[in-house]
C-alpha cells in the first residue's frame, strides 16, 4: 500500500457556528464550504471537515471529537490498498465508494479508530458539490 500522506480529519462538533469561529477566527483556517450541518476548512494541502452532531451523547456510544482520520492515496494504488486491507482482514465499515471525483474506503485500526483512504483533494471534492448547487 502506498499512502501518500495526510488528507483530512473529520471532527464531530456540538455547535457548528462556535467551532467555525474557533477554527477560522483563532486558528486562521480558510473556510471553503459551509453547509447546514457541515463545514470544510483548509490549511496547506490538508483539510478539516466539521460536522455538527448536537444529538450525540456518551450513552449513544457516539461522542463529540474526532470522527475519522483520512490519508491520501493515488487512485492507481487504491485497488491494491483494498487487497492489502482484505488480506490482513481489516474491518471495512464503508466503501469502497466514489465520493465526488475520488474513491474512499473507511476501516478500523486494531483499537477501533476509524481511518480512511481517499483519492481526491478538497478542491476536487468541492468542485463536484459546487456544480450540484448551481
N, C-alpha and C positions, 0 to 999 in steps of 0.2 A: 504494500500500500504506500502511495506517495503523497502524504499530506503536505500541502504547501505552506501552511501557516494558519494563524488565527483568522477567522472570518467574522463572526459576530457572537454576541451573547444576548439572550432574551431574558428580561427581568420582569417578574410579576410584581406590580405595584398596586397599592391600595387607592391612590389618588393621582390620576394622570397629570392634572394641572400642577399639583405640588411637585411631582417628580420632574416634570418638564422645566419648571423654574429652577430646580436644583441642577439638573444636568446641563441646561443651556446657560442659565444665569451665573451659576457659581463655577461649574467645571468648564464652561465655554464650548461645549459640543455644538455642532451645527444641526439644526432641525431640518430634515429633508422631507418628511411627510408626517402629517398628523391626521389620524382618523378619529372616529368617535371614541374608541377604546384602546387605540394603539398609536405609537409614535416611533419613527425611525430617526435616529441621530447618528452623525458620523464624526469620527476623529481619525485623521490619517486615512489609511486604507481599511480600517475596521469600523464596525458599527454596532450600535446597541438598539435593540427593539424593546420598548416599554409596552407592556400590556396591562391595562387596568383590570384588576380582579378583586373588587371590594367585597365580594361574597366569600372569598377564601377564609377559612378558619383552620386552626390546628386540628380540630376534630374531624375535618374532612380529609385530612392527610395531604392537603394542598396548602402551601404557605406562600406568603409574600417573599420574594427573593429571587434567586437565580432559578430560571426555568430550565435552560439548557445552554451549553457552550458549543459553538459551531466552528469547524475547521474547514478551510478551503482545500479543495481537491480539483485537479484538472478533470474536465469531462472525459478525456480519453483514458483516465485511470479509475473512473467511477465503477465500471463493471468489475474490474479486478478487485477493488476495495470490497464490493459486495461479496465476492467469492471468499476473500480473506475473512470477513465477518462470519460468513456461513461455515467455513472450515473450522473456525475457533468456537462455533456455537454461541456467538454473541447474540444476545436477545435484541431483536429489532422490534421497535414499538411503533414505527410509522415509516411507510415507504418500502421501497423507493418510489418516489412520486416527483413529478415535474412541478416546480413552483416558479412561476414566471418563466424565464428562459432557461433556468438551471434545474438540475436534479438534486434531490435531497433524500437522505435517509437518516432517521433518528434511531438511536440504540442506547443501551445501558452499559456502563462500565461495571466492573465487579462489585462495586458498592452501591449500584443502582443510580448513579448520577447520569442524567440524560446528556448525551453527546449527539452531534450532528455532523455529517459530511455534506458540504454544499458546493455546487459547481459554478455559481454565478456570484456577482458582486452586487452591492447596494444599488448602483446606478442602473444596472440591467433589470433588477427586480422592480425598482420604482418606475422604470420606463414602461413596463407592462401594466402596472397599476394606473399610471397617469393616462395611458391610452384608453383604458376601460372607462375612466371618469369623464373623458371628453365627449 
